[in-house]
Amino acid sequence: SMEALDSSTSKPLVYDHVALGGTFDHLHAGHKILLTAAAWLARTRLVCGVVDFDQESLKRKKEYNYMQPIDDRVAGVKAFLTMICGSLQYEVVPITDAYGPTRYDDLLQAIVGSQETLGGCTAVNKLREENGLNPLDIFTIDVISSGGTTVSDMSLKISSTAIR
């Protein structure tokens, strides 16, 4: 089958197994763009880690009183993903660290993040390398805003960075 190629990097633009992570609290336009981009890149399976804070780190997060319970956030992500693309296999799982399934899942090929989480994505690759796993191609979405911005106002750019 023909692979969609990005001429600048000649990397496939579709992957069988894609990962992403976040808090996904009170799902907003920025989250939906991230999830949609990840689903768009995935052909078979999308693994989504939803950060489950322990009470101590929650207290440090200033909005912790208002944060939705983990089950609600997982359910919200599942519902949104199923709505936009019912044919993919979704694994939406609570994670208690910055890595989740990327720590051990050797099928994963790409990870989607925001500019803010780029450091986390490179940390994932460092750990995967230490564990003898393939590094993930990193895709970052430049604009994630929880403000009153509508999707049409956002200048969107998906950039692919292979960090080796």
VEXDREN-2710 file (C-alpha; in Angstrom, 1 decimal):
% VEXDREN-2710
k/r/px/py/pz
1/SER/0.0/0.0/0.0
2/MET/1.1/3.5/-0.7
3/GLU/2.4/5.3/2.4
4/ALA/1.6/9.0/2.8
5/LEU/5.0/10.7/2.9
6/ASP/5.9/14.1/4.1
7/SER/8.4/15.2/1.4
8/SER/10.5/17.2/3.8
9/THR/11.3/14.3/6.2
10/SER/10.0/11.3/4.2
11/LYS/8.4/9.9/7.4
12/PRO/5.0/8.2/7.1
13/LEU/2.2/10.6/8.1
14/VAL/0.1/7.7/9.4
15/TYR/1.2/5.3/12.1
16/ASP/-0.4/2.1/13.4
17/HIS/0.2/2.9/17.1
18/VAL/0.1/6.5/18.4
19/ALA/0.4/7.8/22.0
20/LEU/-0.5/11.1/23.8
21/GLY/-1.1/12.2/27.3
22/GLY/-2.5/15.0/29.4
23/THR/-4.8/15.9/32.2
24/PHE/-7.8/16.5/29.8
25/ASP/-9.6/18.3/32.6
26/HIS/-12.9/20.0/31.5
27/LEU/-12.3/19.0/27.8
28/HIS/-11.8/22.2/25.8
29/ALA/-11.0/23.1/22.2
30/GLY/-7.3/22.8/22.7
31/HIS/-7.7/19.2/24.1
32/LYS/-10.0/18.4/21.2
33/ILE/-7.5/19.6/18.6
34/LEU/-4.8/17.5/20.2
35/LEU/-7.0/14.4/20.4
36/THR/-8.2/14.9/16.8
37/ALA/-4.6/15.3/15.5
38/ALA/-3.6/12.1/17.3
39/ALA/-6.6/10.2/16.0
40/TRP/-5.8/11.5/12.5
41/LEU/-2.3/10.1/12.7
42/ALA/-3.3/6.7/14.0
43/ARG/-4.4/3.9/11.7
44/THR/-5.0/1.1/14.2
45/ARG/-4.6/2.1/17.9
46/LEU/-4.4/5.3/20.0
47/VAL/-3.1/5.1/23.5
48/CYS/-4.1/8.1/25.6
49/GLY/-2.7/8.5/29.1
50/VAL/-4.8/10.7/31.5
51/VAL/-2.8/12.0/34.4
52/ASP/-4.1/10.8/37.7
53/PHE/-2.6/13.1/40.4
54/ASP/-1.9/11.9/43.8
55/GLN/-3.3/14.2/46.5
56/GLU/0.1/15.9/47.2
57/SER/0.7/17.0/43.6
58/LEU/-2.9/17.9/43.2
59/LYS/-2.6/20.4/46.1
60/ARG/0.2/22.1/44.2
61/LYS/-1.9/22.4/41.1
62/LYS/-3.8/25.6/41.8
63/GLU/-7.1/24.5/40.2
64/TYR/-7.1/21.2/42.1
65/ASN/-10.4/21.9/43.9
66/TYR/-12.1/22.2/40.5
67/MET/-10.4/19.3/38.7
68/GLN/-12.8/16.6/37.5
69/PRO/-12.3/13.1/39.0
70/ILE/-10.1/10.8/36.9
71/ASP/-13.0/8.6/35.9
72/ASP/-14.9/11.6/34.5
73/ARG/-11.8/12.8/32.6
74/VAL/-11.1/9.3/31.1
75/ALA/-14.8/8.9/30.1
76/GLY/-14.8/12.4/28.5
77/VAL/-11.7/11.5/26.4
78/LYS/-13.2/8.1/25.4
79/ALA/-16.5/9.7/24.4
80/PHE/-14.9/12.4/22.3
81/LEU/-12.5/9.9/20.5
82/THR/-15.3/7.5/19.8
83/MET/-17.4/10.3/18.4
84/ILE/-14.7/11.6/16.0
85/CYS/-13.5/8.2/14.8
86/GLY/-15.3/5.0/15.9
87/SER/-13.1/2.6/14.0
88/LEU/-9.9/3.1/16.0
89/GLN/-8.9/1.0/18.9
90/TYR/-8.6/3.3/22.0
91/GLU/-6.8/2.7/25.2
92/VAL/-7.6/5.6/27.5
93/VAL/-5.8/4.8/30.7
94/PRO/-5.0/6.7/34.0
95/ILE/-1.3/7.3/34.4
96/THR/0.5/8.3/37.6
97/ASP/3.8/9.4/36.0
98/ALA/5.0/11.3/32.9
99/TYR/5.4/8.0/30.9
100/GLY/2.4/5.7/31.3
101/PRO/2.4/2.9/28.6
102/THR/5.1/4.7/26.6
103/ARG/7.5/3.2/29.2
104/TYR/7.0/-0.4/28.0
105/ASP/4.8/-0.4/24.9
106/ASP/7.0/-1.5/22.1
107/LEU/4.4/-1.2/19.4
108/LEU/4.2/2.6/19.7
109/GLN/5.6/4.6/16.8
110/ALA/4.6/8.3/17.4
111/ILE/3.6/10.6/20.2
112/VAL/1.5/13.8/19.9
113/GLY/2.1/16.7/22.3
114/SER/1.7/20.5/22.6
115/GLN/4.6/22.9/22.7
116/GLU/4.3/22.8/26.5
117/THR/4.8/19.0/26.6
118/LEU/7.6/18.8/24.1
119/GLY/10.1/18.3/27.0
120/GLY/8.0/15.4/28.2
121/CYS/8.0/13.8/24.8
122/THR/11.8/14.0/24.6
123/ALA/12.0/12.5/28.1
124/VAL/9.8/9.6/26.9
125/ASN/12.3/8.9/24.1
126/LYS/15.2/9.1/26.5
127/LEU/13.6/6.5/28.8
128/ARG/12.6/4.3/25.8
129/GLU/16.2/4.3/24.6
130/GLU/17.4/3.3/28.0
131/ASN/14.9/0.5/28.0
132/GLY/16.0/-0.7/24.5
133/LEU/12.8/0.5/22.8
134/ASN/12.3/2.4/19.5
135/PRO/12.2/6.2/19.8
136/LEU/8.8/7.8/18.9
137/ASP/8.4/10.3/16.2
138/ILE/7.2/13.5/17.9
139/PHE/4.4/15.6/16.6
140/THR/3.7/18.9/18.3
141/ILE/0.6/21.1/18.0
142/ASP/1.7/24.7/18.3
143/VAL/-1.5/26.3/19.6
144/ILE/-3.3/24.9/22.7
145/SER/-5.4/27.5/24.5
146/SER/-8.0/27.0/27.1
147/GLY/-9.1/30.7/26.8
148/GLY/-12.2/31.8/24.9
149/THR/-10.5/31.2/21.5
150/THR/-12.6/29.5/18.9
151/VAL/-10.9/26.8/16.8
152/SER/-11.2/29.0/13.7
153/ASP/-9.2/31.8/15.5
154/MET/-6.3/29.5/16.1
155/SER/-3.4/29.4/13.7
156/LEU/-2.7/25.7/13.7
157/LYS/0.4/24.0/12.6
158/ILE/1.3/20.4/13.2
159/SER/5.0/19.9/13.1
160/SER/6.8/16.7/13.1
161/THR/10.2/16.5/14.8
162/ALA/12.2/13.4/14.9
163/ILE/14.4/13.8/17.9
164/ARG/17.1/11.1/18.0
END
